[in-house]
Structure formats: C-alpha cells, structure tokens
Amino acid sequence: MKLAIGCDHGGYELKLEVMKHLQARGFEVTDAGCHDSSSCDYPVYAKEVTSLIQKGEAELGILICGTGIGMSMAANKEAGIRAALCHDVFSAKATREHNNANVLCMGARVIGAGLALMIVDTFLDTAFSNDERHIRRISYYS
Ligand code: RB5
C-alpha cells in the first residue's frame, strides 16, 4: 500500500518516528514535507498529502502538526478527503470501519510516539466495513 505523510514544524520529530516505523513495516511512503523543524504553515503540507491521494499516488495519508487540528481542518476542505483526528486506538479503528477515513491526523504535542505508532498501525490495518449504512452516510459529505 502506498502512503503519503506530511507535517509542520510541530509534527516534524514525530513524523520521523512514524516514517521509520512505516518503512520497517515495508510500506512505500512519500514524504511530502516539511523537511526540518523550522516554522512553517501546516495547510501547505495538508494540501501536498491530499493532492497525492486525489491523484491516486497514495491510498492513505498521515498528517501531523502540534495538535492535529489545523491539519484535519485543512485536509477536510479537499475533495474526496475524509480526514480523522485520532488520539486513541478506538477512534482510529472506528474511523476506518465507519467513515472510510483516508487521512489520519495526529497532534505531536498531545500524544507520545508510543501511542502514535499504535494508532498508525490500527488505522492502516483496519479496512472499511463496506456496510450499506456507512456507504450511505459517507455519501452525504463525499
Ligand atoms: C503550530 O504552532 C501549531 O499551531 C500547529 O502545529 C497546529 O497545532 C495547528 O493546528
């Protein structure tokens, strides 16, 4: 599965941890930036990751900023993007099963790397349920 990942300065260190983990798991990961911890604007990187998904160059995306909130707001403005801000494993599983979320957002100032990696694994390892009721509900906003 092809993945895209992006962050701002607030998420840079956690992104490095997540990328190392994903590469160890054998995923092909496109790093859309940012590429160091100097101050930058999170919407730029939300756009980079979501456009890779829109073009079919990535199936799922991960966006990390300080809180995860700015990234999720920016990503959800983009067509075909269903971005979920998750800071617990239950939500990461439920949002794949129920919302068919295609972008996971996390806040590096909210959770530590240990929990973040569990959330990432849960998100990537959970499939959409394909239940008719969930397909119908997603169609309201997709
Ligand atoms: C950057 O200071 C911070 O505002 C950003 O990382 C994010 O938390 C925005 O939602």
Backbone and ligand atoms as CSV (ligand in chain L), in Angstrom:
chain,resi,resn,atom,element,x,y,z
A,1,MET,N,N,0.846,-1.201,0.000
A,1,MET,CA,C,0.000,0.000,0.000
A,1,MET,C,C,0.881,1.251,0.000
A,2,LYS,N,N,0.524,2.217,-0.875
A,2,LYS,CA,C,1.305,3.452,-0.940
A,2,LYS,C,C,0.732,4.481,0.040
A,3,LEU,N,N,1.620,5.105,0.791
A,3,LEU,CA,C,1.210,6.085,1.791
A,3,LEU,C,C,1.879,7.425,1.514
A,4,ALA,N,N,1.224,8.510,1.974
A,4,ALA,CA,C,1.837,9.834,1.932
A,4,ALA,C,C,1.814,10.391,3.347
A,5,ILE,N,N,2.865,11.093,3.715
A,5,ILE,CA,C,2.938,11.653,5.065
A,5,ILE,C,C,3.422,13.094,4.997
A,6,GLY,N,N,2.856,13.929,5.871
A,6,GLY,CA,C,3.268,15.329,5.925
A,6,GLY,C,C,3.153,15.861,7.342
A,7,CYS,N,N,3.816,16.970,7.574
A,7,CYS,CA,C,3.805,17.567,8.914
A,7,CYS,C,C,4.151,19.050,8.811
A,8,ASP,N,N,3.990,19.749,9.929
A,8,ASP,CA,C,4.598,21.076,10.062
A,8,ASP,C,C,5.716,20.940,11.099
A,9,HIS,N,N,6.267,22.085,11.516
A,9,HIS,CA,C,7.379,22.044,12.472
A,9,HIS,C,C,6.968,21.359,13.775
A,10,GLY,N,N,5.705,21.525,14.184
A,10,GLY,CA,C,5.226,20.918,15.434
A,10,GLY,C,C,5.187,19.405,15.360
A,11,GLY,N,N,5.086,18.863,14.155
A,11,GLY,CA,C,4.979,17.419,13.990
A,11,GLY,C,C,6.211,16.771,13.407
A,12,TYR,N,N,7.240,17.567,13.173
A,12,TYR,CA,C,8.401,17.057,12.429
A,12,TYR,C,C,9.071,15.846,13.110
A,13,GLU,N,N,9.352,15.957,14.393
A,13,GLU,CA,C,10.071,14.862,15.085
A,13,GLU,C,C,9.233,13.586,15.109
A,14,LEU,N,N,7.931,13.738,15.368
A,14,LEU,CA,C,7.069,12.549,15.390
A,14,LEU,C,C,6.958,11.949,13.992
A,15,LYS,N,N,6.930,12.794,12.973
A,15,LYS,CA,C,6.869,12.259,11.600
A,15,LYS,C,C,8.067,11.362,11.317
A,16,LEU,N,N,9.245,11.761,11.780
A,16,LEU,CA,C,10.438,10.930,11.545
A,16,LEU,C,C,10.266,9.552,12.186
A,17,GLU,N,N,9.713,9.540,13.396
A,17,GLU,CA,C,9.469,8.253,14.100
A,17,GLU,C,C,8.466,7.405,13.334
A,18,VAL,N,N,7.405,8.056,12.884
A,18,VAL,CA,C,6.348,7.323,12.163
A,18,VAL,C,C,6.900,6.773,10.850
A,19,MET,N,N,7.684,7.578,10.150
A,19,MET,CA,C,8.247,7.120,8.873
A,19,MET,C,C,9.170,5.921,9.059
A,20,LYS,N,N,9.993,5.988,10.096
A,20,LYS,CA,C,10.911,4.881,10.380
A,20,LYS,C,C,10.108,3.594,10.624
A,21,HIS,N,N,9.045,3.728,11.370
A,21,HIS,CA,C,8.172,2.595,11.685
A,21,HIS,C,C,7.504,2.041,10.419
A,22,LEU,N,N,7.013,2.941,9.587
A,22,LEU,CA,C,6.315,2.500,8.368
A,22,LEU,C,C,7.270,1.816,7.405
A,23,GLN,N,N,8.470,2.366,7.299
A,23,GLN,CA,C,9.458,1.754,6.407
A,23,GLN,C,C,9.867,0.378,6.919
A,24,ALA,N,N,9.989,0.243,8.243
A,24,ALA,CA,C,10.317,-1.064,8.826
A,24,ALA,C,C,9.201,-2.071,8.553
A,25,ARG,N,N,7.971,-1.573,8.446
A,25,ARG,CA,C,6.849,-2.460,8.130
A,25,ARG,C,C,6.730,-2.747,6.638
A,26,GLY,N,N,7.547,-2.098,5.830
A,26,GLY,CA,C,7.568,-2.382,4.392
A,26,GLY,C,C,6.666,-1.525,3.538
A,27,PHE,N,N,6.093,-0.462,4.109
A,27,PHE,CA,C,5.239,0.426,3.314
A,27,PHE,C,C,6.089,1.340,2.441
A,28,GLU,N,N,5.535,1.681,1.283
A,28,GLU,CA,C,6.151,2.695,0.423
A,28,GLU,C,C,5.581,4.047,0.867
A,29,VAL,N,N,6.434,4.931,1.354
A,29,VAL,CA,C,5.963,6.188,1.947
A,29,VAL,C,C,6.547,7.389,1.205
A,30,THR,N,N,5.672,8.274,0.731
A,30,THR,CA,C,6.127,9.537,0.142
A,30,THR,C,C,6.105,10.601,1.221
A,31,ASP,N,N,7.241,11.214,1.447
A,31,ASP,CA,C,7.343,12.289,2.441
A,31,ASP,C,C,7.114,13.627,1.740
A,32,ALA,N,N,5.951,14.233,2.024
A,32,ALA,CA,C,5.565,15.480,1.364
A,32,ALA,C,C,6.078,16.713,2.113
A,33,GLY,N,N,6.918,16.539,3.114
A,33,GLY,CA,C,7.439,17.673,3.878
A,33,GLY,C,C,6.608,17.935,5.114
A,34,CYS,N,N,7.024,18.868,5.972
A,34,CYS,CA,C,8.210,19.701,5.827
A,34,CYS,C,C,9.474,18.867,6.130
A,35,HIS,N,N,10.610,19.456,5.859
A,35,HIS,CA,C,11.846,18.669,5.934
A,35,HIS,C,C,12.800,19.110,7.035
A,36,ASP,N,N,12.363,20.016,7.883
A,36,ASP,CA,C,13.131,20.334,9.096
A,36,ASP,C,C,12.176,20.980,10.101
A,37,SER,N,N,12.701,21.358,11.258
A,37,SER,CA,C,11.799,21.836,12.310
A,37,SER,C,C,11.664,23.364,12.341
A,38,SER,N,N,12.016,24.038,11.244
A,38,SER,CA,C,11.795,25.491,11.237
A,38,SER,C,C,10.316,25.798,10.976
A,39,SER,N,N,9.886,26.929,11.503
A,39,SER,CA,C,8.464,27.276,11.491
A,39,SER,C,C,7.907,27.334,10.068
A,40,CYS,N,N,6.735,26.720,9.877
A,40,CYS,CA,C,6.114,26.690,8.543
A,40,CYS,C,C,4.596,26.611,8.708
A,41,ASP,N,N,3.894,26.583,7.593
A,41,ASP,CA,C,2.429,26.649,7.606
A,41,ASP,C,C,1.825,25.278,7.289
A,42,TYR,N,N,1.100,24.714,8.255
A,42,TYR,CA,C,0.567,23.356,8.082
A,42,TYR,C,C,-0.344,23.171,6.862
A,43,PRO,N,N,-1.121,24.205,6.418
A,43,PRO,CA,C,-2.006,23.931,5.268
A,43,PRO,C,C,-1.244,23.551,3.997
A,44,VAL,N,N,-0.006,24.043,3.882
A,44,VAL,CA,C,0.810,23.713,2.696
A,44,VAL,C,C,1.002,22.202,2.612
A,45,TYR,N,N,1.262,21.585,3.749
A,45,TYR,CA,C,1.578,20.144,3.760
A,45,TYR,C,C,0.316,19.293,3.767
A,46,ALA,N,N,-0.764,19.850,4.298
A,46,ALA,CA,C,-2.055,19.159,4.174
A,46,ALA,C,C,-2.419,19.057,2.696
A,47,LYS,N,N,-2.189,20.133,1.960
A,47,LYS,CA,C,-2.506,20.164,0.526
A,47,LYS,C,C,-1.612,19.185,-0.247
A,48,GLU,N,N,-0.338,19.143,0.097
A,48,GLU,CA,C,0.592,18.227,-0.601
A,48,GLU,C,C,0.141,16.780,-0.447
A,49,VAL,N,N,-0.197,16.389,0.765
A,49,VAL,CA,C,-0.594,14.998,1.027
A,49,VAL,C,C,-1.944,14.689,0.385
A,50,THR,N,N,-2.896,15.596,0.530
A,50,THR,CA,C,-4.229,15.301,-0.032
A,50,THR,C,C,-4.187,15.268,-1.557
A,51,SER,N,N,-3.329,16.078,-2.165
A,51,SER,CA,C,-3.278,16.029,-3.632
A,51,SER,C,C,-2.657,14.715,-4.114
A,52,LEU,N,N,-1.754,14.134,-3.367
A,52,LEU,CA,C,-1.219,12.811,-3.741
A,52,LEU,C,C,-2.333,11.760,-3.699
A,53,ILE,N,N,-3.224,11.877,-2.719
A,53,ILE,CA,C,-4.358,10.945,-2.627
A,53,ILE,C,C,-5.330,11.194,-3.784
A,54,GLN,N,N,-5.621,12.465,-4.045
A,54,GLN,CA,C,-6.557,12.796,-5.131
A,54,GLN,C,C,-6.049,12.287,-6.479
A,55,LYS,N,N,-4.729,12.318,-6.670
A,55,LYS,CA,C,-4.145,11.864,-7.946
A,55,LYS,C,C,-3.968,10.347,-8.003
A,56,GLY,N,N,-4.287,9.678,-6.904
A,56,GLY,CA,C,-4.128,8.219,-6.869
A,56,GLY,C,C,-2.695,7.782,-6.643
A,57,GLU,N,N,-1.851,8.718,-6.226
A,57,GLU,CA,C,-0.446,8.355,-5.992
A,57,GLU,C,C,-0.210,7.850,-4.569
A,58,ALA,N,N,-1.210,7.991,-3.739
A,58,ALA,CA,C,-1.182,7.398,-2.398
A,58,ALA,C,C,-2.610,6.966,-2.075
A,59,GLU,N,N,-2.712,5.873,-1.327
A,59,GLU,CA,C,-4.040,5.384,-0.940
A,59,GLU,C,C,-4.500,6.053,0.353
A,60,LEU,N,N,-3.575,6.140,1.304
A,60,LEU,CA,C,-3.877,6.741,2.602
A,60,LEU,C,C,-2.794,7.760,2.959
A,61,GLY,N,N,-3.177,8.740,3.803
A,61,GLY,CA,C,-2.227,9.763,4.211
A,61,GLY,C,C,-2.178,9.917,5.721
A,62,ILE,N,N,-1.075,10.451,6.187
A,62,ILE,CA,C,-0.901,10.779,7.607
A,62,ILE,C,C,-0.399,12.207,7.695
A,63,LEU,N,N,-1.053,13.007,8.544
A,63,LEU,CA,C,-0.675,14.413,8.728
A,63,LEU,C,C,-0.466,14.689,10.211
A,64,ILE,N,N,0.644,15.317,10.534
A,64,ILE,CA,C,0.983,15.562,11.942
A,64,ILE,C,C,1.348,17.037,12.123
A,65,CYS,N,N,0.660,17.690,13.057
A,65,CYS,CA,C,1.062,19.045,13.458
A,65,CYS,C,C,1.093,19.061,14.986
A,66,GLY,N,N,1.058,20.239,15.600
A,66,GLY,CA,C,1.135,20.291,17.053
A,66,GLY,C,C,-0.066,19.639,17.709
A,67,THR,N,N,-1.239,20.014,17.252
A,67,THR,CA,C,-2.475,19.474,17.817
A,67,THR,C,C,-3.168,18.461,16.917
A,68,GLY,N,N,-2.865,18.487,15.637
A,68,GLY,CA,C,-3.596,17.683,14.640
A,68,GLY,C,C,-4.841,18.396,14.145
A,69,ILE,N,N,-5.226,19.465,14.825
A,69,ILE,CA,C,-6.497,20.130,14.492
A,69,ILE,C,C,-6.395,20.922,13.192
A,70,GLY,N,N,-5.358,21.738,13.071
A,70,GLY,CA,C,-5.197,22.528,11.843
A,70,GLY,C,C,-5.090,21.629,10.624
A,71,MET,N,N,-4.318,20.565,10.744
A,71,MET,CA,C,-4.161,19.630,9.624
A,71,MET,C,C,-5.511,19.016,9.237
A,72,SER,N,N,-6.308,18.633,10.233
A,72,SER,CA,C,-7.586,17.986,9.903
A,72,SER,C,C,-8.557,18.980,9.278
A,73,MET,N,N,-8.541,20.218,9.773
A,73,MET,CA,C,-9.420,21.237,9.169
A,73,MET,C,C,-9.035,21.482,7.716
A,74,ALA,N,N,-7.735,21.648,7.479
A,74,ALA,CA,C,-7.268,21.943,6.116
A,74,ALA,C,C,-7.525,20.755,5.188
A,75,ALA,N,N,-7.227,19.558,5.634
A,75,ALA,CA,C,-7.374,18.374,4.773
A,75,ALA,C,C,-8.839,18.142,4.404
A,76,ASN,N,N,-9.740,18.389,5.355
A,76,ASN,CA,C,-11.157,18.119,5.083
A,76,ASN,C,C,-11.808,19.110,4.135
A,77,LYS,N,N,-11.100,20.169,3.748
A,77,LYS,CA,C,-11.608,21.096,2.719
A,77,LYS,C,C,-11.401,20.542,1.319
A,78,GLU,N,N,-10.598,19.497,1.190
A,78,GLU,CA,C,-10.215,18.982,-0.126
A,78,GLU,C,C,-11.176,17.882,-0.582
A,79,ALA,N,N,-11.522,17.912,-1.869
A,79,ALA,CA,C,-12.482,16.946,-2.422
A,79,ALA,C,C,-11.997,15.513,-2.238
A,80,GLY,N,N,-12.911,14.685,-1.796
A,80,GLY,CA,C,-12.609,13.250,-1.671
A,80,GLY,C,C,-11.788,12.884,-0.452
A,81,ILE,N,N,-11.496,13.878,0.377
A,81,ILE,CA,C,-10.681,13.613,1.568
A,81,ILE,C,C,-11.571,13.485,2.792
A,82,ARG,N,N,-11.331,12.414,3.533
A,82,ARG,CA,C,-12.016,12.197,4.807
A,82,ARG,C,C,-10.919,12.040,5.857
A,83,ALA,N,N,-10.616,13.162,6.506
A,83,ALA,CA,C,-9.501,13.189,7.460
A,83,ALA,C,C,-10.043,13.055,8.875
A,84,ALA,N,N,-9.411,12.196,9.650
A,84,ALA,CA,C,-9.856,11.929,11.021
A,84,ALA,C,C,-8.736,12.254,12.007
A,85,LEU,N,N,-9.060,13.090,12.972
A,85,LEU,CA,C,-8.111,13.409,14.047
A,85,LEU,C,C,-8.272,12.353,15.138
A,86,CYS,N,N,-7.247,11.559,15.349
A,86,CYS,CA,C,-7.344,10.448,16.309
A,86,CYS,C,C,-6.207,10.495,17.318
A,87,HIS,N,N,-6.592,10.430,18.587
A,87,HIS,CA,C,-5.594,10.342,19.648
A,87,HIS,C,C,-5.833,9.109,20.523
A,88,ASP,N,N,-6.604,8.177,19.989
A,88,ASP,CA,C,-6.820,6.906,20.687
A,88,ASP,C,C,-7.046,5.822,19.642
A,89,VAL,N,N,-6.800,4.591,20.049
A,89,VAL,CA,C,-6.858,3.446,19.140
A,89,VAL,C,C,-8.298,3.133,18.719
A,90,PHE,N,N,-9.238,3.294,19.637
A,90,PHE,CA,C,-10.649,3.021,19.311
A,90,PHE,C,C,-11.107,3.882,18.138
A,91,SER,N,N,-10.803,5.182,18.198
A,91,SER,CA,C,-11.225,6.092,17.123
A,91,SER,C,C,-10.548,5.744,15.804
A,92,ALA,N,N,-9.263,5.360,15.869
A,92,ALA,CA,C,-8.535,5.018,14.643
A,92,ALA,C,C,-9.180,3.822,13.944
A,93,LYS,N,N,-9.643,2.840,14.726
A,93,LYS,CA,C,-10.303,1.657,14.160
A,93,LYS,C,C,-11.687,2.034,13.628
A,94,ALA,N,N,-12.429,2.777,14.452
A,94,ALA,CA,C,-13.808,3.112,14.080
A,94,ALA,C,C,-13.863,4.005,12.847
A,95,THR,N,N,-12.908,4.912,12.714
A,95,THR,CA,C,-12.991,5.836,11.578
A,95,THR,C,C,-12.651,5.150,10.262
A,96,ARG,N,N,-11.866,4.081,10.298
A,96,ARG,CA,C,-11.653,3.299,9.070
A,96,ARG,C,C,-12.911,2.460,8.785
A,97,GLU,N,N,-13.453,1.823,9.802
A,97,GLU,CA,C,-14.606,0.937,9.587
A,97,GLU,C,C,-15.867,1.704,9.191
A,98,HIS,N,N,-16.092,2.847,9.830
A,98,HIS,CA,C,-17.363,3.561,9.647
A,98,HIS,C,C,-17.276,4.712,8.648
A,99,ASN,N,N,-16.174,5.464,8.684
A,99,ASN,CA,C,-16.069,6.681,7.847
A,99,ASN,C,C,-15.209,6.465,6.606
A,100,ASN,N,N,-14.573,5.310,6.499
A,100,ASN,CA,C,-13.601,5.076,5.413
A,100,ASN,C,C,-12.621,6.252,5.327
A,101,ALA,N,N,-12.155,6.704,6.475
A,101,ALA,CA,C,-11.198,7.816,6.516
A,101,ALA,C,C,-9.980,7.465,5.676
A,102,ASN,N,N,-9.517,8.454,4.890
A,102,ASN,CA,C,-8.320,8.197,4.083
A,102,ASN,C,C,-7.121,9.031,4.529
A,103,VAL,N,N,-7.314,9.838,5.563
A,103,VAL,CA,C,-6.185,10.586,6.149
A,103,VAL,C,C,-6.294,10.499,7.674
A,104,LEU,N,N,-5.191,10.147,8.295
A,104,LEU,CA,C,-5.090,10.145,9.757
A,104,LEU,C,C,-4.332,11.399,10.185
A,105,CYS,N,N,-4.922,12.173,11.100
A,105,CYS,CA,C,-4.251,13.354,11.643
A,105,CYS,C,C,-3.953,13.111,13.124
A,106,MET,N,N,-2.777,13.572,13.539
A,106,MET,CA,C,-2.403,13.434,14.952
A,106,MET,C,C,-1.668,14.686,15.403
A,107,GLY,N,N,-1.719,14.929,16.703
A,107,GLY,CA,C,-1.027,16.072,17.295
A,107,GLY,C,C,0.163,15.615,18.112
A,108,ALA,N,N,1.336,16.045,17.698
A,108,ALA,CA,C,2.566,15.608,18.369
A,108,ALA,C,C,2.736,16.236,19.747
A,109,ARG,N,N,1.985,17.326,20.007
A,109,ARG,CA,C,2.045,17.935,21.334
A,109,ARG,C,C,0.977,17.356,22.252
A,110,VAL,N,N,0.213,16.407,21.740
A,110,VAL,CA,C,-0.902,15.828,22.502
A,110,VAL,C,C,-0.571,14.416,22.977
A,111,ILE,N,N,0.021,13.617,22.080
A,111,ILE,CA,C,0.337,12.218,22.430
A,111,ILE,C,C,1.816,11.930,22.175
A,112,GLY,N,N,2.315,10.875,22.802
A,112,GLY,CA,C,3.703,10.448,22.606
A,112,GLY,C,C,3.833,9.483,21.437
A,113,ALA,N,N,5.079,9.185,21.109
A,113,ALA,CA,C,5.354,8.343,19.944
A,113,ALA,C,C,4.808,6.920,20.118
A,114,GLY,N,N,4.843,6.392,21.327
A,114,GLY,CA,C,4.366,5.021,21.538
A,114,GLY,C,C,2.907,4.867,21.162
A,115,LEU,N,N,2.075,5.765,21.654
A,115,LEU,CA,C,0.647,5.712,21.311
A,115,LEU,C,C,0.436,6.046,19.838
A,116,ALA,N,N,1.173,7.023,19.327
A,116,ALA,CA,C,1.014,7.416,17.920
A,116,ALA,C,C,1.259,6.217,16.991
A,117,LEU,N,N,2.262,5.416,17.288
A,117,LEU,CA,C,2.553,4.267,16.413
A,117,LEU,C,C,1.453,3.209,16.504
A,118,MET,N,N,0.865,3.041,17.682
A,118,MET,CA,C,-0.263,2.100,17.809
A,118,MET,C,C,-1.465,2.598,17.018
A,119,ILE,N,N,-1.692,3.902,17.063
A,119,ILE,CA,C,-2.802,4.500,16.302
A,119,ILE,C,C,-2.563,4.322,14.802
A,120,VAL,N,N,-1.336,4.584,14.371
A,120,VAL,CA,C,-0.986,4.424,12.950
A,120,VAL,C,C,-1.215,2.980,12.511
A,121,ASP,N,N,-0.737,2.022,13.285
A,121,ASP,CA,C,-0.902,0.611,12.919
A,121,ASP,C,C,-2.382,0.235,12.848
A,122,THR,N,N,-3.145,0.697,13.806
A,122,THR,CA,C,-4.579,0.375,13.827
A,122,THR,C,C,-5.277,0.962,12.604
A,123,PHE,N,N,-4.964,2.206,12.295
A,123,PHE,CA,C,-5.565,2.882,11.130
A,123,PHE,C,C,-5.229,2.110,9.847
A,124,LEU,N,N,-3.978,1.741,9.677
A,124,LEU,CA,C,-3.546,1.093,8.432
A,124,LEU,C,C,-4.026,-0.349,8.337
A,125,ASP,N,N,-4.220,-0.988,9.465
A,125,ASP,CA,C,-4.570,-2.416,9.454
A,125,ASP,C,C,-6.082,-2.659,9.512
A,126,THR,N,N,-6.863,-1.595,9.536
A,126,THR,CA,C,-8.323,-1.747,9.600
A,126,THR,C,C,-8.936,-1.376,8.258
A,127,ALA,N,N,-9.815,-2.226,7.763
A,127,ALA,CA,C,-10.475,-1.972,6.473
A,127,ALA,C,C,-11.837,-1.304,6.688
A,128,PHE,N,N,-12.314,-0.616,5.671
A,128,PHE,CA,C,-13.677,-0.079,5.677
A,128,PHE,C,C,-14.656,-1.258,5.740
A,129,SER,N,N,-15.718,-1.108,6.505
A,129,SER,CA,C,-16.682,-2.203,6.682
A,129,SER,C,C,-17.446,-2.527,5.404
A,130,ASN,N,N,-17.601,-1.504,4.535
A,130,ASN,CA,C,-18.432,-1.629,3.328
A,130,ASN,C,C,-19.909,-1.854,3.645
A,131,ASP,N,N,-20.315,-1.591,4.867
A,131,ASP,CA,C,-21.738,-1.719,5.221
A,131,ASP,C,C,-22.544,-0.657,4.478
A,132,GLU,N,N,-23.722,-1.065,4.029
A,132,GLU,CA,C,-24.576,-0.155,3.258
A,132,GLU,C,C,-24.853,1.135,4.027
A,133,ARG,N,N,-25.082,1.025,5.338
A,133,ARG,CA,C,-25.428,2.236,6.096
A,133,ARG,C,C,-24.256,3.209,6.155
A,134,HIS,N,N,-23.052,2.673,6.201
A,134,HIS,CA,C,-21.894,3.573,6.244
A,134,HIS,C,C,-21.629,4.188,4.870
A,135,ILE,N,N,-21.819,3.409,3.822
A,135,ILE,CA,C,-21.670,3.948,2.452
A,135,ILE,C,C,-22.669,5.089,2.265
A,136,ARG,N,N,-23.907,4.871,2.702
A,136,ARG,CA,C,-24.945,5.905,2.571
A,136,ARG,C,C,-24.559,7.167,3.347
A,137,ARG,N,N,-24.110,6.997,4.563
A,137,ARG,CA,C,-23.790,8.168,5.400
A,137,ARG,C,C,-22.611,8.945,4.833
A,138,ILE,N,N,-21.600,8.238,4.345
A,138,ILE,CA,C,-20.430,8.918,3.765
A,138,ILE,C,C,-20.841,9.709,2.528
A,139,SER,N,N,-21.847,9.169,1.800
A,139,SER,CA,C,-22.257,9.836,0.552
A,139,SER,C,C,-22.852,11.220,0.803
A,140,TYR,N,N,-23.278,11.513,2.009
A,140,TYR,CA,C,-23.796,12.853,2.333
A,140,TYR,C,C,-22.705,13.921,2.197
A,141,TYR,N,N,-21.455,13.528,2.485
A,141,TYR,CA,C,-20.399,14.539,2.515
A,141,TYR,C,C,-19.218,14.235,1.604
A,142,SER,N,N,-19.282,13.195,0.809
A,142,SER,CA,C,-18.145,12.880,-0.076
A,142,SER,C,C,-18.507,13.140,-1.525
L,1,RB5,C1,C,1.995,25.465,15.205
L,1,RB5,O1,O,2.467,26.244,16.256
L,1,RB5,C2,C,0.623,24.903,15.530
L,1,RB5,O2,O,-0.322,25.900,15.503
L,1,RB5,C3,C,0.285,23.788,14.576
L,1,RB5,O3,O,1.253,22.787,14.647
L,1,RB5,C4,C,-1.052,23.086,14.787
L,1,RB5,O4,O,-1.196,22.691,16.116
L,1,RB5,C5,C,-2.242,23.774,14.265
L,1,RB5,O5,O,-3.363,23.306,14.355
